[in-house]
Structures are given as structure tokens and as C-alpha cells.
Amino acid sequence: MTRMARCSCGSLRAEVSGDPIRVIACHCDECQRRTGSVFGAGAYYKKEQVQINGSNKVFVRAGPEKRTVSNHFCPECGTSLFWEGDIAPGIVGIAVGGFVDPDFPPPNISFFEKYKHPWIGFNHELEHFLQRPTHPLWTKTNP
């Protein structure tokens, strides 16, 4: 199975093959700022599952514990479509909203819930963490 995520103007695209390792709802303050929403929903894939097409600009931001996250966005429309963090080498996070697919798998983990807006709820089972777990892609079950 392949899926295509794209920016608002369509010039930056991420084509993925197979299922994501994890789909994560992140409520941290940086994801709120990055998305302009109250949380970020990201689908995480092994780098070899992802084909990026189109030019992008990169904003590297500092993360907790002296780590970095490289946010890639479209230079035309500004959509933040994908990112890579040094905490998970070889893994690419892609904005779930970029797929515009109501059948996309729901988040199976929710973290940084200490920043979660109290009116947000999920109607399915998922793992909950007040902060980021030690390594969010490998908690509980190792895909």
C-alpha cells in the first residue's frame, strides 16, 4: 500500500509505502506552535519507506536534552510536512493531515499530555504519557 502526503500547494510531497511504525498525537508546546493547532498528529515511518519529492526548506529547532528536530516545510506555501529528530535516527515523521485520508490509522500513542488541552479526547484506546517516553517509537510493542 502506498499513500501520498502533500503540502497545501502540492509542490512538496511525501510518498510512503506500507504502514507507519506509530501514529502519535503530540501535545507538546513545540508541536502546537509548528501546527498552529492544539496538538500535532504524526505518522512515523522508516526512512526507506519514504520518498520525498519537491524542494523544501529546513528549520532545525532545539529539543529536550540537547536534541534537535529538523522540520521540513514547503518554501512556497509554508506547510510543515515532515520532520526528523536525532532521537530516532532513520525515522521520518509525516504530518497526518497531509494525507487528507479519513481512513488513516488513528494515533496509538499520546504524549506530552501535561500540555494537553482538557477538552481534547480520543474515542479509541491508546497509550498515554504526561511527557515523552524514553523512546516513543519503541514503547510497549516493538514494531
N, CA, C and O atoms as a GROMACS GRO file, in nm:
protein
  572
    1MET      N    1   0.084  -0.118   0.000
    1MET     CA    2   0.000   0.000   0.000
    1MET      C    3   0.088   0.124   0.000
    1MET      O    4   0.187   0.131   0.073
    2THR      N    5   0.053   0.220  -0.082
    2THR     CA    6   0.123   0.348  -0.081
    2THR      C    7   0.023   0.459  -0.051
    2THR      O    8  -0.095   0.451  -0.084
    3ARG      N    9   0.074   0.563   0.013
    3ARG     CA   10  -0.006   0.682   0.044
    3ARG      C   11   0.079   0.805   0.008
    3ARG      O   12   0.202   0.800   0.008
    4MET      N   13   0.009   0.914  -0.023
    4MET     CA   14   0.078   1.038  -0.058
    4MET      C   15   0.032   1.150   0.035
    4MET      O   16  -0.087   1.177   0.048
    5ALA      N   17   0.129   1.214   0.098
    5ALA     CA   18   0.103   1.335   0.176
    5ALA      C   19   0.158   1.451   0.094
    5ALA      O   20   0.260   1.437   0.026
    6ARG      N   21   0.091   1.562   0.100
    6ARG     CA   22   0.142   1.677   0.025
    6ARG      C   23   0.113   1.806   0.099
    6ARG      O   24   0.028   1.812   0.188
    7CYS      N   25   0.187   1.909   0.060
    7CYS     CA   26   0.168   2.042   0.119
    7CYS      C   27   0.044   2.107   0.058
    7CYS      O   28  -0.021   2.047  -0.029
    8SER      N   29   0.011   2.226   0.101
    8SER     CA   30  -0.109   2.295   0.053
    8SER      C   31  -0.104   2.326  -0.096
    8SER      O   32  -0.206   2.316  -0.164
    9CYS      N   33   0.013   2.363  -0.149
    9CYS     CA   34   0.021   2.397  -0.291
    9CYS      C   35   0.054   2.276  -0.378
    9CYS      O   36   0.046   2.284  -0.500
   10GLY      N   37   0.092   2.163  -0.316
   10GLY     CA   38   0.118   2.039  -0.390
   10GLY      C   39   0.260   2.024  -0.442
   10GLY      O   40   0.291   1.923  -0.505
   11SER      N   41   0.347   2.121  -0.418
   11SER     CA   42   0.482   2.110  -0.473
   11SER      C   43   0.575   2.024  -0.388
   11SER      O   44   0.677   1.978  -0.439
   12LEU      N   45   0.544   2.001  -0.260
   12LEU     CA   46   0.621   1.913  -0.173
   12LEU      C   47   0.534   1.793  -0.138
   12LEU      O   48   0.422   1.807  -0.089
   13ARG      N   49   0.588   1.674  -0.166
   13ARG     CA   50   0.512   1.552  -0.145
   13ARG      C   51   0.597   1.447  -0.073
   13ARG      O   52   0.719   1.444  -0.088
   14ALA      N   53   0.531   1.364   0.004
   14ALA     CA   54   0.596   1.250   0.070
   14ALA      C   55   0.513   1.127   0.038
   14ALA      O   56   0.400   1.114   0.083
   15GLU      N   57   0.570   1.037  -0.040
   15GLU     CA   58   0.502   0.912  -0.072
   15GLU      C   59   0.557   0.804   0.020
   15GLU      O   60   0.679   0.787   0.032
   16VAL      N   61   0.468   0.732   0.084
   16VAL     CA   62   0.509   0.628   0.178
   16VAL      C   63   0.458   0.493   0.132
   16VAL      O   64   0.353   0.482   0.069
   17SER      N   65   0.534   0.390   0.166
   17SER     CA   66   0.490   0.254   0.136
   17SER      C   67   0.475   0.179   0.268
   17SER      O   68   0.558   0.193   0.358
   18GLY      N   69   0.370   0.101   0.277
   18GLY     CA   70   0.346   0.024   0.398
   18GLY      C   71   0.282   0.105   0.507
   18GLY      O   72   0.248   0.222   0.489
   19ASP      N   73   0.265   0.041   0.621
   19ASP     CA   74   0.201   0.105   0.735
   19ASP      C   75   0.303   0.181   0.819
   19ASP      O   76   0.421   0.146   0.820
   20PRO      N   77   0.258   0.284   0.889
   20PRO     CA   78   0.350   0.355   0.979
   20PRO      C   79   0.389   0.268   1.098
   20PRO      O   80   0.315   0.178   1.138
   21ILE      N   81   0.507   0.295   1.153
   21ILE     CA   82   0.552   0.228   1.275
   21ILE      C   83   0.461   0.268   1.390
   21ILE      O   84   0.415   0.184   1.467
   22ARG      N   85   0.436   0.397   1.400
   22ARG     CA   86   0.350   0.454   1.503
   22ARG      C   87   0.278   0.574   1.445
   22ARG      O   88   0.327   0.639   1.353
   23VAL      N   89   0.162   0.601   1.501
   23VAL     CA   90   0.092   0.727   1.475
   23VAL      C   91   0.080   0.792   1.612
   23VAL      O   92   0.019   0.735   1.704
   24ILE      N   93   0.137   0.910   1.626
   24ILE     CA   94   0.149   0.972   1.757
   24ILE      C   95   0.076   1.106   1.761
   24ILE      O   96   0.090   1.188   1.670
   25ALA      N   97   0.000   1.127   1.867
   25ALA     CA   98  -0.058   1.258   1.896
   25ALA      C   99   0.035   1.323   1.998
   25ALA      O  100   0.049   1.273   2.110
   26CYS      N  101   0.098   1.433   1.960
   26CYS     CA  102   0.191   1.501   2.050
   26CYS      C  103   0.132   1.636   2.089
   26CYS      O  104   0.096   1.717   2.004
   27HIS      N  105   0.122   1.659   2.220
   27HIS     CA  106   0.062   1.780   2.274
   27HIS      C  107   0.166   1.881   2.320
   27HIS      O  108   0.130   1.981   2.383
   28CYS      N  109   0.294   1.859   2.289
   28CYS     CA  110   0.399   1.949   2.339
   28CYS      C  111   0.381   2.090   2.283
   28CYS      O  112   0.314   2.111   2.181
   29ASP      N  113   0.441   2.185   2.351
   29ASP     CA  114   0.428   2.324   2.308
   29ASP      C  115   0.487   2.347   2.170
   29ASP      O  116   0.435   2.430   2.095
   30GLU      N  117   0.593   2.276   2.134
   30GLU     CA  118   0.654   2.294   2.002
   30GLU      C  119   0.564   2.241   1.890
   30GLU      O  120   0.554   2.303   1.785
   31CYS      N  121   0.498   2.128   1.912
   31CYS     CA  122   0.404   2.077   1.810
   31CYS      C  123   0.284   2.170   1.797
   31CYS      O  124   0.232   2.190   1.687
   32GLN      N  125   0.241   2.228   1.907
   32GLN     CA  126   0.130   2.324   1.898
   32GLN      C  127   0.172   2.444   1.813
   32GLN      O  128   0.095   2.492   1.731
   33ARG      N  129   0.294   2.492   1.834
   33ARG     CA  130   0.342   2.605   1.754
   33ARG      C  131   0.364   2.565   1.607
   33ARG      O  132   0.329   2.640   1.516
   34ARG      N  133   0.421   2.446   1.585
   34ARG     CA  134   0.451   2.400   1.448
   34ARG      C  135   0.324   2.387   1.365
   34ARG      O  136   0.322   2.423   1.248
   35THR      N  137   0.219   2.336   1.427
   35THR     CA  138   0.096   2.310   1.352
   35THR      C  139  -0.003   2.426   1.356
   35THR      O  140  -0.089   2.437   1.268
   36GLY      N  141   0.009   2.512   1.456
   36GLY     CA  142  -0.092   2.616   1.474
   36GLY      C  143  -0.222   2.557   1.530
   36GLY      O  144  -0.326   2.623   1.528
   37SER      N  145  -0.215   2.435   1.578
   37SER     CA  146  -0.330   2.365   1.635
   37SER      C  147  -0.296   2.329   1.779
   37SER      O  148  -0.191   2.369   1.830
   38VAL      N  149  -0.383   2.253   1.845
   38VAL     CA  150  -0.361   2.220   1.986
   38VAL      C  151  -0.279   2.093   2.006
   38VAL      O  152  -0.243   2.061   2.119
   39PHE      N  153  -0.250   2.021   1.900
   39PHE     CA  154  -0.156   1.909   1.905
   39PHE      C  155  -0.113   1.875   1.763
   39PHE      O  156  -0.176   1.917   1.665
   40GLY      N  157  -0.006   1.798   1.753
   40GLY     CA  158   0.040   1.751   1.623
   40GLY      C  159   0.014   1.602   1.612
   40GLY      O  160   0.038   1.528   1.707
   41ALA      N  161  -0.035   1.559   1.497
   41ALA     CA  162  -0.053   1.416   1.471
   41ALA      C  163   0.049   1.377   1.365
   41ALA      O  164   0.046   1.427   1.252
   42GLY      N  165   0.138   1.286   1.403
   42GLY     CA  166   0.245   1.245   1.312
   42GLY      C  167   0.246   1.096   1.290
   42GLY      O  168   0.227   1.018   1.384
   43ALA      N  169   0.267   1.056   1.165
   43ALA     CA  170   0.285   0.916   1.129
   43ALA      C  171   0.434   0.893   1.110
   43ALA      O  172   0.499   0.967   1.036
   44TYR      N  173   0.488   0.792   1.175
   44TYR     CA  174   0.632   0.767   1.174
   44TYR      C  175   0.664   0.644   1.091
   44TYR      O  176   0.608   0.537   1.111
   45TYR      N  177   0.759   0.663   0.997
   45TYR     CA  178   0.799   0.559   0.904
   45TYR      C  179   0.950   0.542   0.906
   45TYR      O  180   1.024   0.635   0.939
   46LYS      N  181   0.996   0.423   0.870
   46LYS     CA  182   1.138   0.404   0.847
   46LYS      C  183   1.173   0.484   0.721
   46LYS      O  184   1.094   0.493   0.628
   47LYS      N  185   1.291   0.542   0.722
   47LYS     CA  186   1.333   0.630   0.612
   47LYS      C  187   1.322   0.562   0.476
   47LYS      O  188   1.287   0.626   0.377
   48GLU      N  189   1.350   0.432   0.470
   48GLU     CA  190   1.343   0.361   0.342
   48GLU      C  191   1.199   0.344   0.291
   48GLU      O  192   1.179   0.307   0.176
   49GLN      N  193   1.099   0.371   0.376
   49GLN     CA  194   0.959   0.366   0.334
   49GLN      C  195   0.911   0.498   0.273
   49GLN      O  196   0.799   0.506   0.223
   50VAL      N  197   0.996   0.601   0.278
   50VAL     CA  198   0.953   0.737   0.241
   50VAL      C  199   1.029   0.787   0.119
   50VAL      O  200   1.152   0.777   0.112
   51GLN      N  201   0.954   0.841   0.023
   51GLN     CA  202   1.012   0.906  -0.094
   51GLN      C  203   0.966   1.052  -0.093
   51GLN      O  204   0.846   1.079  -0.102
   52ILE      N  205   1.060   1.145  -0.081
   52ILE     CA  206   1.028   1.288  -0.079
   52ILE      C  207   1.047   1.345  -0.219
   52ILE      O  208   1.149   1.319  -0.284
   53ASN      N  209   0.950   1.422  -0.265
   53ASN     CA  210   0.957   1.488  -0.395
   53ASN      C  211   0.926   1.635  -0.378
   53ASN      O  212   0.832   1.672  -0.307
   54GLY      N  213   1.003   1.719  -0.443
   54GLY     CA  214   0.984   1.862  -0.434
   54GLY      C  215   1.084   1.925  -0.339
   54GLY      O  216   1.140   1.859  -0.252
   55SER      N  217   1.105   2.054  -0.359
   55SER     CA  218   1.201   2.123  -0.274
   55SER      C  219   1.141   2.156  -0.137
   55SER      O  220   1.019   2.170  -0.123
   56ASN      N  221   1.228   2.167  -0.039
   56ASN     CA  222   1.183   2.201   0.095
   56ASN      C  223   1.290   2.282   0.164
   56ASN      O  224   1.408   2.274   0.130
   57LYS      N  225   1.249   2.358   0.262
   57LYS     CA  226   1.340   2.430   0.349
   57LYS      C  227   1.338   2.358   0.483
   57LYS      O  228   1.243   2.287   0.516
   58VAL      N  229   1.443   2.378   0.560
   58VAL     CA  230   1.455   2.309   0.688
   58VAL      C  231   1.472   2.411   0.800
   58VAL      O  232   1.551   2.505   0.790
   59PHE      N  233   1.395   2.391   0.906
   59PHE     CA  234   1.414   2.467   1.029
   59PHE      C  235   1.455   2.368   1.136
   59PHE      O  236   1.378   2.279   1.171
   60VAL      N  237   1.575   2.383   1.189
   60VAL     CA  238   1.626   2.294   1.294
   60VAL      C  239   1.601   2.362   1.427
   60VAL      O  240   1.648   2.473   1.451
   61ARG      N  241   1.527   2.294   1.512
   61ARG     CA  242   1.499   2.352   1.644
   61ARG      C  243   1.558   2.264   1.752
   61ARG      O  244   1.577   2.143   1.736
   62ALA      N  245   1.586   2.328   1.863
   62ALA     CA  246   1.637   2.256   1.979
   62ALA      C  247   1.523   2.178   2.044
   62ALA      O  248   1.410   2.226   2.052
   63GLY      N  249   1.555   2.060   2.090
   63GLY     CA  250   1.459   1.978   2.163
   63GLY      C  251   1.510   1.956   2.305
   63GLY      O  252   1.614   2.008   2.343
   64PRO      N  253   1.434   1.879   2.383
   64PRO     CA  254   1.479   1.849   2.519
   64PRO      C  255   1.610   1.770   2.518
   64PRO      O  256   1.642   1.702   2.421
   65GLU      N  257   1.684   1.782   2.624
   65GLU     CA  258   1.807   1.703   2.645
   65GLU      C  259   1.910   1.727   2.534
   65GLU      O  260   1.982   1.635   2.495
   66LYS      N  261   1.918   1.852   2.485
   66LYS     CA  262   2.015   1.892   2.382
   66LYS      C  263   1.998   1.817   2.251
   66LYS      O  264   2.094   1.799   2.176
   67ARG      N  265   1.878   1.773   2.223
   67ARG     CA  266   1.849   1.705   2.097
   67ARG      C  267   1.797   1.807   1.996
   67ARG      O  268   1.766   1.921   2.032
   68THR      N  269   1.789   1.765   1.868
   68THR     CA  270   1.737   1.855   1.765
   68THR      C  271   1.628   1.786   1.685
   68THR      O  272   1.624   1.663   1.674
   69VAL      N  273   1.539   1.868   1.629
   69VAL     CA  274   1.436   1.822   1.537
   69VAL      C  275   1.448   1.910   1.413
   69VAL      O  276   1.450   2.032   1.423
   70SER      N  277   1.455   1.846   1.296
   70SER     CA  278   1.462   1.917   1.169
   70SER      C  279   1.324   1.913   1.103
   70SER      O  280   1.280   1.808   1.056
   71ASN      N  281   1.256   2.028   1.102
   71ASN     CA  282   1.125   2.039   1.040
   71ASN      C  283   1.142   2.083   0.895
   71ASN      O  284   1.206   2.185   0.867
   72HIS      N  285   1.086   2.005   0.803
   72HIS     CA  286   1.094   2.035   0.660
   72HIS      C  287   0.962   2.094   0.615
   72HIS      O  288   0.855   2.038   0.640
   73PHE      N  289   0.969   2.208   0.548
   73PHE     CA  290   0.846   2.273   0.505
   73PHE      C  291   0.858   2.321   0.362
   73PHE      O  292   0.969   2.338   0.310
   74CYS      N  293   0.745   2.344   0.299
   74CYS     CA  294   0.739   2.388   0.160
   74CYS      C  295   0.780   2.536   0.153
   74CYS      O  296   0.726   2.618   0.226
   75PRO      N  297   0.877   2.570   0.065
   75PRO     CA  298   0.918   2.710   0.054
   75PRO      C  299   0.813   2.799  -0.014
   75PRO      O  300   0.822   2.921  -0.006
   76GLU      N  301   0.715   2.738  -0.079
   76GLU     CA  302   0.610   2.815  -0.147
   76GLU      C  303   0.493   2.848  -0.054
   76GLU      O  304   0.456   2.964  -0.039
   77CYS      N  305   0.435   2.744   0.009
   77CYS     CA  306   0.314   2.765   0.089
   77CYS      C  307   0.339   2.760   0.240
   77CYS      O  308   0.253   2.800   0.318
   78GLY      N  309   0.456   2.711   0.282
   78GLY     CA  310   0.492   2.709   0.424
   78GLY      C  311   0.445   2.588   0.502
   78GLY      O  312   0.469   2.580   0.622
   79THR      N  313   0.378   2.493   0.437
   79THR     CA  314   0.330   2.375   0.507
   79THR      C  315   0.446   2.295   0.566
   79THR      O  316   0.540   2.260   0.495
   80SER      N  317   0.439   2.265   0.696
   80SER     CA  318   0.535   2.178   0.762
   80SER      C  319   0.489   2.035   0.738
   80SER      O  320   0.396   1.988   0.803
   81LEU      N  321   0.556   1.965   0.645
   81LEU     CA  322   0.507   1.834   0.602
   81LEU      C  323   0.575   1.717   0.671
   81LEU      O  324   0.509   1.617   0.701
   82PHE      N  325   0.705   1.728   0.697
   82PHE     CA  326   0.773   1.614   0.761
   82PHE      C  327   0.888   1.663   0.846
   82PHE      O  328   0.931   1.778   0.835
   83TRP      N  329   0.939   1.573   0.932
   83TRP     CA  330   1.046   1.608   1.024
   83TRP      C  331   1.127   1.485   1.059
   83TRP      O  332   1.083   1.371   1.042
   84GLU      N  333   1.248   1.511   1.108
   84GLU     CA  334   1.337   1.407   1.155
   84GLU      C  335   1.400   1.455   1.285
   84GLU      O  336   1.440   1.570   1.296
   85GLY      N  337   1.408   1.366   1.381
   85GLY     CA  338   1.468   1.401   1.509
   85GLY      C  339   1.588   1.312   1.537
   85GLY      O  340   1.587   1.194   1.503
   86ASP      N  341   1.690   1.368   1.599
   86ASP     CA  342   1.807   1.287   1.627
   86ASP      C  343   1.782   1.181   1.734
   86ASP      O  344   1.865   1.093   1.757
   87ILE      N  345   1.667   1.189   1.800
   87ILE     CA  346   1.632   1.087   1.900
   87ILE      C  347   1.597   0.953   1.833
   87ILE      O  348   1.608   0.848   1.895
   88ALA      N  349   1.555   0.960   1.706
   88ALA     CA  350   1.514   0.838   1.634
   88ALA      C  351   1.577   0.839   1.495
   88ALA      O  352   1.508   0.865   1.396
   89PRO      N  353   1.707   0.810   1.485
   89PRO     CA  354   1.773   0.810   1.355
   89PRO      C  355   1.708   0.710   1.259
   89PRO      O  356   1.670   0.600   1.300
   90GLY      N  357   1.697   0.748   1.133
   90GLY     CA  358   1.639   0.659   1.033
   90GLY      C  359   1.487   0.658   1.031
   90GLY      O  360   1.427   0.578   0.959
   91ILE      N  361   1.425   0.746   1.109
   91ILE     CA  362   1.279   0.755   1.118
   91ILE      C  363   1.236   0.893   1.068
   91ILE      O  364   1.298   0.994   1.101
   92VAL      N  365   1.128   0.896   0.989
   92VAL     CA  366   1.072   1.021   0.938
   92VAL      C  367   0.929   1.034   0.990
   92VAL      O  368   0.849   0.941   0.977
   93GLY      N  369   0.898   1.149   1.047
   93GLY     CA  370   0.761   1.180   1.089
   93GLY      C  371   0.693   1.261   0.980
   93GLY      O  372   0.751   1.355   0.926
   94ILE      N  373   0.571   1.225   0.948
   94ILE     CA  374   0.495   1.295   0.844
   94ILE      C  375   0.362   1.340   0.904
   94ILE      O  376   0.295   1.264   0.973
   95ALA      N  377   0.326   1.466   0.877
   95ALA     CA  378   0.201   1.520   0.930
   95ALA      C  379   0.083   1.441   0.875
   95ALA      O  380   0.064   1.433   0.754
   96VAL      N  381   0.005   1.382   0.964
   96VAL     CA  382  -0.110   1.300   0.923
   96VAL      C  383  -0.208   1.382   0.839
   96VAL      O  384  -0.267   1.330   0.746
   97GLY      N  385  -0.224   1.509   0.873
   97GLY     CA  386  -0.315   1.594   0.796
   97GLY      C  387  -0.275   1.609   0.650
   97GLY      O  388  -0.360   1.636   0.566
   98GLY      N  389  -0.147   1.591   0.618
   98GLY     CA  390  -0.100   1.599   0.480
   98GLY      C  391  -0.155   1.489   0.392
   98GLY      O  392  -0.156   1.502   0.270
   99PHE      N  393  -0.200   1.378   0.453
   99PHE     CA  394  -0.255   1.268   0.376
   99PHE      C  395  -0.401   1.293   0.336
   99PHE      O  396  -0.449   1.236   0.238
  100VAL      N  397  -0.470   1.376   0.410
  100VAL     CA  398  -0.613   1.405   0.387
  100VAL      C  399  -0.687   1.274   0.360
  100VAL      O  400  -0.750   1.257   0.256
  101ASP      N  401  -0.678   1.183   0.456
  101ASP     CA  402  -0.736   1.050   0.442
  101ASP      C  403  -0.812   1.015   0.569
  101ASP      O  404  -0.750   0.984   0.671
  102PRO      N  405  -0.945   1.019   0.566
  102PRO     CA  406  -1.022   0.988   0.686
  102PRO      C  407  -1.007   0.843   0.733
  102PRO      O  408  -1.045   0.811   0.846
  103ASP      N  409  -0.952   0.756   0.648
  103ASP     CA  410  -0.930   0.617   0.686
  103ASP      C  411  -0.788   0.592   0.737
  103ASP      O  412  -0.750   0.478   0.762
  104PHE      N  413  -0.709   0.701   0.753
  104PHE     CA  414  -0.573   0.685   0.804
  104PHE      C  415  -0.580   0.628   0.946
  104PHE      O  416  -0.671   0.663   1.021
  105PRO      N  417  -0.486   0.542   0.983
  105PRO     CA  418  -0.490   0.486   1.119
  105PRO      C  419  -0.485   0.596   1.226
  105PRO      O  420  -0.414   0.695   1.211
  106PRO      N  421  -0.562   0.578   1.333
  106PRO     CA  422  -0.563   0.678   1.440
  106PRO      C  423  -0.435   0.668   1.525
  106PRO      O  424  -0.362   0.569   1.515
  107PRO      N  425  -0.408   0.769   1.607
  107PRO     CA  426  -0.292   0.762   1.695
  107PRO      C  427  -0.300   0.641   1.788
  107PRO      O  428  -0.407   0.605   1.837
  108ASN      N  429  -0.184   0.577   1.810
  108ASN     CA  430  -0.179   0.468   1.906
  108ASN      C  431  -0.098   0.506   2.029
  108ASN      O  432  -0.078   0.424   2.119
  109ILE      N  433  -0.053   0.631   2.032
  109ILE     CA  434   0.017   0.682   2.149
  109ILE      C  435  -0.008   0.832   2.157
  109ILE      O  436  -0.016   0.901   2.055
  110SER      N  437  -0.021   0.883   2.278
  110SER     CA  438  -0.042   1.026   2.302
  110SER      C  439   0.055   1.068   2.410
  110SER      O  440   0.054   1.014   2.521
  111PHE      N  441   0.141   1.166   2.378
  111PHE     CA  442   0.234   1.207   2.482
  111PHE      C  443   0.247   1.358   2.493
  111PHE      O  444   0.192   1.434   2.413
  112PHE      N  445   0.322   1.399   2.596
  112PHE     CA  446   0.328   1.536   2.645
  112PHE      C  447   0.188   1.583   2.683
  112PHE      O  448   0.149   1.697   2.658
  113GLU      N  449   0.113   1.492   2.745
  113GLU     CA  450  -0.023   1.524   2.786
  113GLU      C  451  -0.028   1.627   2.898
  113GLU      O  452  -0.136   1.676   2.930
  114LYS      N  453   0.086   1.660   2.958
  114LYS     CA  454   0.085   1.767   3.056
  114LYS      C  455   0.052   1.900   2.989
  114LYS      O  456   0.014   1.995   3.058
  115TYR      N  457   0.066   1.910   2.856
  115TYR     CA  458   0.029   2.029   2.781
  115TYR      C  459  -0.107   2.014   2.710
  115TYR      O  460  -0.153   2.107   2.644
  116LYS      N  461  -0.169   1.900   2.725
  116LYS     CA  462  -0.294   1.869   2.653
  116LYS      C  463  -0.407   1.960   2.698
  116LYS      O  464  -0.426   1.982   2.818
  117HIS      N  465  -0.480   2.011   2.603
  117HIS     CA  466  -0.598   2.091   2.635
  117HIS      C  467  -0.705   1.998   2.693
  117HIS      O  468  -0.728   1.890   2.639
  118PRO      N  469  -0.769   2.037   2.802
  118PRO     CA  470  -0.858   1.945   2.872
  118PRO      C  471  -0.980   1.901   2.791
  118PRO      O  472  -1.043   1.801   2.826
  119TRP      N  473  -1.015   1.972   2.686
  119TRP     CA  474  -1.132   1.936   2.608
  119TRP      C  475  -1.101   1.839   2.494
  119TRP      O  476  -1.191   1.802   2.418
  120ILE      N  477  -0.974   1.798   2.482
  120ILE     CA  478  -0.938   1.702   2.378
  120ILE      C  479  -0.955   1.561   2.432
  120ILE      O  480  -0.911   1.531   2.542
  121GLY      N  481  -1.019   1.477   2.354
  121GLY     CA  482  -1.036   1.337   2.391
  121GLY      C  483  -1.029   1.248   2.268
  121GLY      O  484  -1.051   1.294   2.156
  122PHE      N  485  -1.000   1.123   2.289
  122PHE     CA  486  -0.995   1.025   2.181
  122PHE      C  487  -1.101   0.920   2.210
  122PHE      O  488  -1.127   0.887   2.325
  123ASN      N  489  -1.163   0.868   2.105
  123ASN     CA  490  -1.268   0.768   2.127
  123ASN      C  491  -1.219   0.627   2.098
  123ASN      O  492  -1.298   0.539   2.062
  124HIS      N  493  -1.090   0.605   2.116
  124HIS     CA  494  -1.033   0.472   2.100
  124HIS      C  495  -0.921   0.455   2.203
  124HIS      O  496  -0.878   0.552   2.266
  125GLU      N  497  -0.875   0.333   2.220
  125GLU     CA  498  -0.768   0.303   2.315
  125GLU      C  499  -0.633   0.343   2.257
  125GLU      O  500  -0.605   0.318   2.140
  126LEU      N  501  -0.550   0.407   2.341
  126LEU     CA  502  -0.414   0.439   2.305
  126LEU      C  503  -0.332   0.458   2.430
  126LEU      O  504  -0.388   0.477   2.538
  127GLU      N  505  -0.200   0.454   2.418
  127GLU     CA  506  -0.112   0.473   2.532
  127GLU      C  507  -0.104   0.622   2.566
  127GLU      O  508  -0.102   0.705   2.475
  128HIS      N  509  -0.099   0.655   2.694
  128HIS     CA  510  -0.095   0.794   2.740
  128HIS      C  511   0.031   0.818   2.823
  128HIS      O  512   0.067   0.737   2.908
  129PHE      N  513   0.097   0.932   2.798
  129PHE     CA  514   0.216   0.971   2.873
  129PHE      C  515   0.210   1.120   2.903
  129PHE      O  516   0.176   1.199   2.815
  130LEU      N  517   0.242   1.159   3.026
  130LEU     CA  518   0.244   1.301   3.060
  130LEU      C  519   0.357   1.375   2.990
  130LEU      O  520   0.345   1.493   2.959
  131GLN      N  521   0.467   1.304   2.966
  131GLN     CA  522   0.582   1.360   2.895
  131GLN      C  523   0.618   1.264   2.783
  131GLN      O  524   0.544   1.170   2.755
  132ARG      N  525   0.730   1.288   2.719
  132ARG     CA  526   0.778   1.198   2.615
  132ARG      C  527   0.837   1.076   2.682
  132ARG      O  528   0.921   1.090   2.771
  133PRO      N  529   0.795   0.956   2.642
  133PRO     CA  530   0.858   0.836   2.697
  133PRO      C  531   1.005   0.830   2.654
  133PRO      O  532   1.048   0.908   2.569
  134THR      N  533   1.079   0.739   2.710
  134THR     CA  534   1.221   0.727   2.680
  134THR      C  535   1.246   0.725   2.530
  134THR      O  536   1.332   0.798   2.482
  135HIS      N  537   1.175   0.644   2.457
  135HIS     CA  538   1.183   0.644   2.311
  135HIS      C  539   1.043   0.612   2.260
  135HIS      O  540   1.001   0.497   2.263
  136PRO      N  541   0.972   0.714   2.213
  136PRO     CA  542   0.830   0.700   2.183
  136PRO      C  543   0.796   0.598   2.074
  136PRO      O  544   0.684   0.549   2.070
  137LEU      N  545   0.890   0.564   1.988
  137LEU     CA  546   0.858   0.470   1.881
  137LEU      C  547   0.869   0.325   1.924
  137LEU      O  548   0.823   0.236   1.854
  138TRP      N  549   0.930   0.302   2.039
  138TRP     CA  550   0.954   0.164   2.078
  138TRP      C  551   0.894   0.127   2.212
  138TRP      O  552   0.935   0.027   2.272
  139THR      N  553   0.798   0.203   2.261
  139THR     CA  554   0.737   0.170   2.388
  139THR      C  555   0.636   0.057   2.370
  139THR      O  556   0.576   0.042   2.264
  140LYS      N  557   0.620  -0.018   2.472
  140LYS     CA  558   0.525  -0.128   2.484
  140LYS      C  559   0.547  -0.237   2.378
  140LYS      O  560   0.587  -0.349   2.412
  141THR      N  561   0.522  -0.207   2.251
  141THR     CA  562   0.540  -0.308   2.147
  141THR      C  563   0.645  -0.260   2.050
  141THR      O  564   0.643  -0.144   2.009
  142ASN      N  565   0.736  -0.345   2.014
  142ASN     CA  566   0.840  -0.310   1.918
  142ASN      C  567   0.794  -0.356   1.781
  142ASN      O  568   0.792  -0.476   1.753
  143PRO      N  569   0.758  -0.259   1.693
  143PRO     CA  570   0.706  -0.299   1.561
  143PRO      C  571   0.810  -0.370   1.476
  143PRO      O  572   0.781  -0.409   1.363
   0.00000   0.00000   0.00000
